Amino acid sequence: MKKFTILLKMGKYVLPCLIFLSSSSYGPTEEEAGYVQQKLTEHYNEESGIKNVKKYELHITNTGFCRYKRFFNNGKVEYFSCNLVKYKALDYLGTVQSGTLLLRTKGDDVIVQTYNDSRGGDIDSMATSIAIPLKNIQAEDLNDLEEKLEQMSVKLHQQ
């Protein structure tokens, strides 16, 4: 009977620990998302071809979303979003010093929203890629980015 009581007491402490660990916020793609977020932020080129961008936001979530938002001086806002389940390929156009990273999807899977555009107001459309200006990025970093994005896509497909 004492062994049974001891086992019950141990279960009383072990069960909450198991519940806590199983519901922790660490997702299956958190490592990859953190790496991709860090590299894109580290190499983002604010002095790219578009000169009137006031600020930008770029987020890769551990749930598999890529969100890129540009705020222009004239009030216009461009927002790009895609789920990395639809990730297809990564292309880089440019040199080590400066270029554009194209995050391609399988189809028209990128949501593009434009707000406060003086030519057309608010516009919603779809695209096949997100173009992100980068600078000072080596080939190894691009290969690592592609590998991490592929790993995220595979893990997201398995969920």
C-alpha positions in Angstrom: 0.0 0.0 0.0 2.9 2.3 0.7 4.3 1.8 -2.8 0.9 2.7 -4.3 0.7 5.9 -2.1 4.3 6.9 -3.2 3.4 6.4 -6.8 0.3 8.6 -6.4 2.3 11.3 -4.8 4.9 11.1 -7.6 2.1 11.2 -10.2 0.8 14.3 -8.5 4.0 16.2 -9.3 5.0 14.5 -12.6 1.6 15.0 -14.3 1.6 18.8 -14.1 5.2 18.9 -15.4 4.2 16.8 -18.4 1.2 19.0 -19.1 3.3 22.1 -18.9 6.0 20.7 -21.2 3.5 19.5 -23.8 1.8 22.9 -24.0 4.9 25.0 -24.1 5.2 27.7 -26.8 8.2 26.0 -28.5 6.9 25.0 -31.9 8.3 22.5 -34.3 9.6 25.3 -36.6 10.8 27.8 -34.0 14.5 27.2 -34.5 14.2 27.6 -38.3 11.9 30.7 -38.0 14.4 32.3 -35.5 17.3 31.7 -37.8 15.5 33.0 -41.0 14.2 36.1 -39.1 17.7 36.9 -37.7 19.4 36.5 -41.1 16.8 38.6 -43.0 16.9 41.3 -40.4 20.7 41.3 -40.3 21.1 41.6 -44.0 18.0 43.8 -44.9 19.0 46.7 -47.2 17.2 49.9 -46.1 19.0 51.8 -48.9 17.5 49.7 -51.7 16.1 51.0 -54.9 12.9 52.3 -53.3 14.1 55.6 -51.7 10.8 56.8 -50.1 10.3 53.9 -47.7 10.1 55.3 -44.2 10.2 52.0 -42.3 9.6 48.3 -42.7 8.5 45.3 -40.7 9.6 41.8 -41.5 8.5 38.8 -39.5 8.8 35.1 -39.9 6.6 33.3 -37.3 7.1 29.8 -35.9 3.6 29.0 -37.2 4.9 29.4 -40.8 3.9 32.8 -41.9 6.2 35.4 -43.6 4.9 38.9 -43.3 6.6 41.9 -44.9 5.3 45.4 -44.6 6.7 48.7 -46.1 5.6 52.1 -45.0 6.2 54.9 -47.5 6.7 58.6 -46.8 3.5 59.6 -48.6 1.4 57.4 -46.4 1.2 54.4 -48.7 1.6 51.0 -47.1 2.4 47.7 -48.9 1.8 44.4 -47.1 3.0 41.0 -48.3 2.1 37.7 -46.5 2.4 34.0 -47.3 2.2 30.7 -45.5 5.5 28.8 -45.8 3.6 25.6 -46.4 3.4 27.0 -49.9 7.1 27.7 -50.1 8.7 26.6 -53.4 12.1 28.1 -53.9 14.5 30.9 -53.0 16.2 33.0 -55.6 18.7 35.8 -55.2 19.3 38.4 -57.9 22.4 40.6 -57.3 25.8 40.6 -55.8 27.3 40.0 -52.4 27.0 43.7 -51.7 23.4 44.2 -52.7 20.5 42.3 -54.3 17.0 41.1 -54.0 15.9 37.9 -52.4 12.8 36.3 -54.1 10.8 34.1 -51.8 8.8 32.1 -54.3 5.6 30.1 -53.6 3.9 27.3 -55.5 1.2 29.5 -57.0 -0.5 32.8 -56.4 -0.1 32.2 -52.7 1.3 35.6 -51.6 -1.3 38.1 -50.4 -0.5 41.6 -51.4 -2.4 44.5 -49.9 -1.8 48.1 -50.7 -3.3 50.9 -48.5 -3.5 54.7 -49.1 -2.2 54.4 -52.7 -2.8 57.8 -54.4 -3.3 56.0 -57.8 -5.8 53.4 -56.8 -6.8 53.6 -53.1 -6.7 50.2 -51.3 -5.8 47.3 -53.5 -5.8 43.5 -52.7 -4.1 41.1 -55.1 -2.1 37.9 -55.2 1.4 37.2 -56.3 3.9 34.3 -56.6 6.8 35.8 -54.7 7.9 38.3 -52.1 10.9 40.5 -53.0 13.1 41.5 -50.1 16.2 43.7 -50.6 19.3 42.4 -48.9 22.9 43.5 -48.6 26.3 42.0 -47.6 25.1 38.4 -47.8 27.3 35.5 -48.6 26.4 32.4 -50.6 26.6 30.2 -47.5 24.0 32.4 -45.8 21.7 32.1 -48.8 22.1 28.3 -48.8 21.4 28.2 -45.1 18.3 30.3 -45.6 17.0 28.0 -48.3 17.7 24.9 -46.2 15.8 26.4 -43.2 12.9 27.5 -45.3 12.6 24.0 -46.8 12.8 22.4 -43.4 10.0 24.7 -42.2 7.9 23.8 -45.1 8.3 20.1 -44.6 7.6 20.4 -40.8 4.5 22.5 -41.5 3.2 19.9 -44.0 3.6 17.2 -41.3 1.3 19.0 -38.9 
